[in-house]
Amino acid sequence: MCSLNEQAPKPTTDDLYTVNMCIINAPAVDAVPVVRCKCCKHCHILSDGHSFRCYSWDMDLYAPQYDAATFYCADGERRESE
């Protein structure tokens, strides 16, 4: 480890190979695509532009705790192009 005033040592070919192999062998992210509320067919944005009505849940969700731009759920279905 070097201090802020020292230059880090130049990596060797072995160092770069080791880093590359770590990246190649890293496990894949266990993720699934989601539909954000703002793009969901069950969502109706309320007058403040962030809160929304979810017809799938049959409830209103209010910003800032719930924001249609970032919130999602398991029931999300992409809205068809308008």
C-alpha positions as CSV (number, residue, x, y, z in Angstrom):
1,M,0.0,0.0,0.0
2,C,1.3,3.4,-0.8
3,S,0.7,6.7,0.8
4,L,-0.9,9.7,-1.0
5,N,2.6,11.2,-1.7
6,E,4.0,8.1,-3.3
7,Q,3.4,6.8,-6.8
8,A,1.8,3.4,-7.0
9,P,4.1,0.7,-8.4
10,K,3.7,0.0,-12.1
11,P,1.6,-3.2,-12.5
12,T,3.4,-6.2,-14.0
13,T,2.0,-8.5,-16.7
14,D,1.3,-11.1,-14.1
15,D,-0.7,-8.5,-12.1
16,L,-2.8,-7.5,-15.1
17,Y,-3.3,-11.2,-16.0
18,T,-4.6,-11.9,-12.4
19,V,-7.0,-9.0,-12.5
20,N,-8.2,-10.0,-16.0
21,M,-8.8,-13.6,-14.8
22,C,-10.7,-12.4,-11.7
23,I,-13.0,-10.3,-14.0
24,I,-13.6,-13.2,-16.4
25,N,-14.3,-15.7,-13.6
26,A,-16.6,-13.4,-11.6
27,P,-20.1,-14.7,-11.3
28,A,-22.8,-13.1,-13.4
29,V,-25.3,-10.7,-11.8
30,D,-28.5,-12.5,-10.8
31,A,-30.9,-10.0,-12.1
32,V,-34.2,-9.8,-14.0
33,P,-35.6,-7.0,-16.1
34,V,-38.2,-4.8,-14.4
35,V,-40.8,-2.4,-15.6
36,R,-40.6,0.9,-13.7
37,C,-44.0,2.3,-12.7
38,K,-43.7,5.3,-15.1
39,C,-43.7,2.8,-18.0
40,C,-46.3,0.4,-16.6
41,K,-49.8,0.0,-18.1
42,H,-51.2,-0.2,-14.5
43,C,-49.8,3.2,-13.5
44,H,-51.4,6.7,-13.8
45,I,-49.2,9.6,-12.8
46,L,-50.9,12.0,-10.4
47,S,-50.8,15.8,-10.7
48,D,-47.6,16.3,-8.8
49,G,-45.7,14.4,-11.6
50,H,-44.1,11.9,-9.2
51,S,-46.9,10.2,-7.2
52,F,-49.1,7.7,-9.0
53,R,-52.1,5.6,-8.9
54,C,-51.5,1.8,-9.4
55,Y,-54.5,0.0,-10.7
56,S,-52.9,-3.4,-10.2
57,W,-52.6,-2.7,-6.5
58,D,-55.7,-0.5,-6.4
59,M,-53.9,2.2,-4.4
60,D,-52.3,5.6,-4.6
61,L,-48.5,5.8,-3.9
62,Y,-47.1,9.2,-2.9
63,A,-43.7,10.8,-3.5
64,P,-41.1,11.1,-2.2
65,Q,-41.4,7.6,-0.6
66,Y,-42.7,6.2,-3.9
67,D,-41.6,7.8,-7.1
68,A,-43.0,6.5,-10.4
69,A,-39.6,7.1,-12.1
70,T,-37.8,4.7,-9.8
71,F,-40.4,2.4,-8.2
72,Y,-41.3,-1.0,-9.6
73,C,-43.1,-4.2,-8.5
74,A,-43.6,-7.8,-9.6
75,D,-46.9,-6.9,-11.4
76,G,-45.3,-4.4,-13.8
77,E,-46.3,-4.8,-17.4
78,R,-44.9,-2.5,-20.1
79,R,-47.4,0.0,-21.5
80,E,-47.8,-0.2,-25.3
81,S,-46.6,2.8,-27.3
82,E,-48.9,5.7,-27.3
